[in-house]
Amino acid sequence: MHGKALPYLLLMPATLFLCVFFLYPFALVAFEAFTRDGGFTLDNFRTMTGNWKFPVAFWNTILLAAIVVPIQLVMALLMATVVSRLETGRGAALYIFAIPLGISDLAAGLIWLAIFDQSGFLNTLLSNLGLVDRPVMFLGYQSKLTIFVAVILAEIWRATAIMMVILVAGMGLIPREYHEAAEVFGASPWKRFVKITLPLLRPSLQTAIILRVILAFEVFAVVAALGGTNLPVLMGETYNWQFSLQDRNVAAAFALLILAISVGLTLFFLRVLRVPKEARI
């Protein structure tokens, strides 16, 4: 009996954790989203979609994820390849690349705010070079494109290391014999990367892309630091409805929408990047 019960006992802590910190909060949020004044209703979703900020926040979030994630994927692949090929100094390079992982979202936003602010590093540099006569307001309410670019730069700098660490671990699992055999048969470095590394890296790519896409739809602190309310995003609107407008039902509807998008994209990438059993290492 002890041997049969052991697997369930080992799974019990993780199961309790998921129930307490995911299933129970999810049930509460779902209840709030579909009820108002004690009765079932879809008015919360109608209020959410009827608000003038909703389409702006929705497409800002979609566009931000569509730009940031592919750029980060390419950069993470390049960084992981460099780290994996280093014979000496690999640990130091990995440590340097991973430094942004130790910085919180808000701190990263404040760092880039110090760059783009009126009295920040960029204005000081431009002034010292004689390119501007007076400080430029990069993050003003009329400079929404500049705010968007600043958020993209901050997100790329802050979160690329997450994908890189996952890909470095995945590259470490690929047997060297495959590359050595391809090199013997005259395959170029690019061909070895495309024909060997990328296919065998699909499980790690799957994990990295899913994790980064989910986090991209939860972007909030960086946007709040750089743009405030000038750049509406879904998570920012969730916060606004919960704490500023004091309507937790509509905030719950926003939260469910973000969850639905994340789950849908997760299933999509699980399907697209699925690795057949016979192709696994």
CORNORZI-V733679 format. One record per residue. N is the residue number from 0. RES is the residue in three letters. NEAR is the number of other C-alpha atoms within 8 Angstrom. Layout:
# CORNORZI-V733679
n=N res=RES near=NEAR
n=N res=RES near=NEAR
This chain:
# CORNORZI-V733679
n=0 res=MET near=4
n=1 res=HIS near=5
n=2 res=GLY near=6
n=3 res=LYS near=6
n=4 res=ALA near=8
n=5 res=LEU near=8
n=6 res=PRO near=8
n=7 res=TYR near=7
n=8 res=LEU near=8
n=9 res=LEU near=7
n=10 res=LEU near=8
n=11 res=MET near=8
n=12 res=PRO near=8
n=13 res=ALA near=7
n=14 res=THR near=8
n=15 res=LEU near=8
n=16 res=PHE near=9
n=17 res=LEU near=9
n=18 res=CYS near=9
n=19 res=VAL near=9
n=20 res=PHE near=8
n=21 res=PHE near=9
n=22 res=LEU near=9
n=23 res=TYR near=9
n=24 res=PRO near=9
n=25 res=PHE near=8
n=26 res=ALA near=8
n=27 res=LEU near=8
n=28 res=VAL near=12
n=29 res=ALA near=11
n=30 res=PHE near=8
n=31 res=GLU near=12
n=32 res=ALA near=15
n=33 res=PHE near=12
n=34 res=THR near=13
n=35 res=ARG near=10
n=36 res=ASP near=4
n=37 res=GLY near=5
n=38 res=GLY near=6
n=39 res=PHE near=7
n=40 res=THR near=8
n=41 res=LEU near=9
n=42 res=ASP near=6
n=43 res=ASN near=14
n=44 res=PHE near=10
n=45 res=ARG near=8
n=46 res=THR near=9
n=47 res=MET near=11
n=48 res=THR near=9
n=49 res=GLY near=7
n=50 res=ASN near=7
n=51 res=TRP near=7
n=52 res=LYS near=7
n=53 res=PHE near=12
n=54 res=PRO near=8
n=55 res=VAL near=10
n=56 res=ALA near=13
n=57 res=PHE near=10
n=58 res=TRP near=8
n=59 res=ASN near=11
n=60 res=THR near=12
n=61 res=ILE near=9
n=62 res=LEU near=8
n=63 res=LEU near=10
n=64 res=ALA near=11
n=65 res=ALA near=8
n=66 res=ILE near=9
n=67 res=VAL near=12
n=68 res=VAL near=12
n=69 res=PRO near=8
n=70 res=ILE near=9
n=71 res=GLN near=12
n=72 res=LEU near=11
n=73 res=VAL near=8
n=74 res=MET near=9
n=75 res=ALA near=13
n=76 res=LEU near=10
n=77 res=LEU near=8
n=78 res=MET near=10
n=79 res=ALA near=13
n=80 res=THR near=9
n=81 res=VAL near=8
n=82 res=VAL near=11
n=83 res=SER near=10
n=84 res=ARG near=6
n=85 res=LEU near=8
n=86 res=GLU near=5
n=87 res=THR near=4
n=88 res=GLY near=7
n=89 res=ARG near=10
n=90 res=GLY near=6
n=91 res=ALA near=7
n=92 res=ALA near=9
n=93 res=LEU near=9
n=94 res=TYR near=8
n=95 res=ILE near=7
n=96 res=PHE near=9
n=97 res=ALA near=11
n=98 res=ILE near=9
n=99 res=PRO near=11
n=100 res=LEU near=10
n=101 res=GLY near=6
n=102 res=ILE near=9
n=103 res=SER near=7
n=104 res=ASP near=9
n=105 res=LEU near=9
n=106 res=ALA near=8
n=107 res=ALA near=13
n=108 res=GLY near=16
n=109 res=LEU near=11
n=110 res=ILE near=8
n=111 res=TRP near=11
n=112 res=LEU near=11
n=113 res=ALA near=10
n=114 res=ILE near=10
n=115 res=PHE near=13
n=116 res=ASP near=13
n=117 res=GLN near=9
n=118 res=SER near=8
n=119 res=GLY near=11
n=120 res=PHE near=10
n=121 res=LEU near=9
n=122 res=ASN near=14
n=123 res=THR near=10
n=124 res=LEU near=8
n=125 res=LEU near=10
n=126 res=SER near=12
n=127 res=ASN near=7
n=128 res=LEU near=6
n=129 res=GLY near=7
n=130 res=LEU near=7
n=131 res=VAL near=8
n=132 res=ASP near=6
n=133 res=ARG near=5
n=134 res=PRO near=10
n=135 res=VAL near=7
n=136 res=MET near=8
n=137 res=PHE near=10
n=138 res=LEU near=13
n=139 res=GLY near=7
n=140 res=TYR near=6
n=141 res=GLN near=5
n=142 res=SER near=10
n=143 res=LYS near=11
n=144 res=LEU near=6
n=145 res=THR near=9
n=146 res=ILE near=13
n=147 res=PHE near=9
n=148 res=VAL near=8
n=149 res=ALA near=11
n=150 res=VAL near=12
n=151 res=ILE near=11
n=152 res=LEU near=8
n=153 res=ALA near=12
n=154 res=GLU near=11
n=155 res=ILE near=11
n=156 res=TRP near=8
n=157 res=ARG near=12
n=158 res=ALA near=12
n=159 res=THR near=13
n=160 res=ALA near=13
n=161 res=ILE near=11
n=162 res=MET near=14
n=163 res=MET near=12
n=164 res=VAL near=10
n=165 res=ILE near=12
n=166 res=LEU near=15
n=167 res=VAL near=12
n=168 res=ALA near=9
n=169 res=GLY near=11
n=170 res=MET near=11
n=171 res=GLY near=8
n=172 res=LEU near=6
n=173 res=ILE near=11
n=174 res=PRO near=7
n=175 res=ARG near=6
n=176 res=GLU near=6
n=177 res=TYR near=9
n=178 res=HIS near=10
n=179 res=GLU near=8
n=180 res=ALA near=8
n=181 res=ALA near=10
n=182 res=GLU near=10
n=183 res=VAL near=7
n=184 res=PHE near=6
n=185 res=GLY near=6
n=186 res=ALA near=9
n=187 res=SER near=7
n=188 res=PRO near=6
n=189 res=TRP near=6
n=190 res=LYS near=9
n=191 res=ARG near=13
n=192 res=PHE near=9
n=193 res=VAL near=9
n=194 res=LYS near=8
n=195 res=ILE near=11
n=196 res=THR near=11
n=197 res=LEU near=9
n=198 res=PRO near=8
n=199 res=LEU near=11
n=200 res=LEU near=12
n=201 res=ARG near=11
n=202 res=PRO near=11
n=203 res=SER near=11
n=204 res=LEU near=11
n=205 res=GLN near=12
n=206 res=THR near=9
n=207 res=ALA near=12
n=208 res=ILE near=12
n=209 res=ILE near=11
n=210 res=LEU near=8
n=211 res=ARG near=12
n=212 res=VAL near=12
n=213 res=ILE near=10
n=214 res=LEU near=8
n=215 res=ALA near=12
n=216 res=PHE near=13
n=217 res=GLU near=9
n=218 res=VAL near=10
n=219 res=PHE near=9
n=220 res=ALA near=9
n=221 res=VAL near=15
n=222 res=VAL near=13
n=223 res=ALA near=11
n=224 res=ALA near=11
n=225 res=LEU near=14
n=226 res=GLY near=10
n=227 res=GLY near=8
n=228 res=THR near=6
n=229 res=ASN near=7
n=230 res=LEU near=12
n=231 res=PRO near=11
n=232 res=VAL near=14
n=233 res=LEU near=14
n=234 res=MET near=13
n=235 res=GLY near=10
n=236 res=GLU near=13
n=237 res=THR near=13
n=238 res=TYR near=10
n=239 res=ASN near=10
n=240 res=TRP near=13
n=241 res=GLN near=12
n=242 res=PHE near=8
n=243 res=SER near=7
n=244 res=LEU near=7
n=245 res=GLN near=7
n=246 res=ASP near=9
n=247 res=ARG near=9
n=248 res=ASN near=12
n=249 res=VAL near=15
n=250 res=ALA near=15
n=251 res=ALA near=13
n=252 res=ALA near=16
n=253 res=PHE near=13
n=254 res=ALA near=11
n=255 res=LEU near=11
n=256 res=LEU near=8
n=257 res=ILE near=12
n=258 res=LEU near=8
n=259 res=ALA near=8
n=260 res=ILE near=8
n=261 res=SER near=11
n=262 res=VAL near=8
n=263 res=GLY near=8
n=264 res=LEU near=10
n=265 res=THR near=10
n=266 res=LEU near=8
n=267 res=PHE near=8
n=268 res=PHE near=12
n=269 res=LEU near=9
n=270 res=ARG near=7
n=271 res=VAL near=6
n=272 res=LEU near=10
n=273 res=ARG near=10
n=274 res=VAL near=8
n=275 res=PRO near=6
n=276 res=LYS near=5
n=277 res=GLU near=4
n=278 res=ALA near=7
n=279 res=ARG near=7
n=280 res=ILE near=4
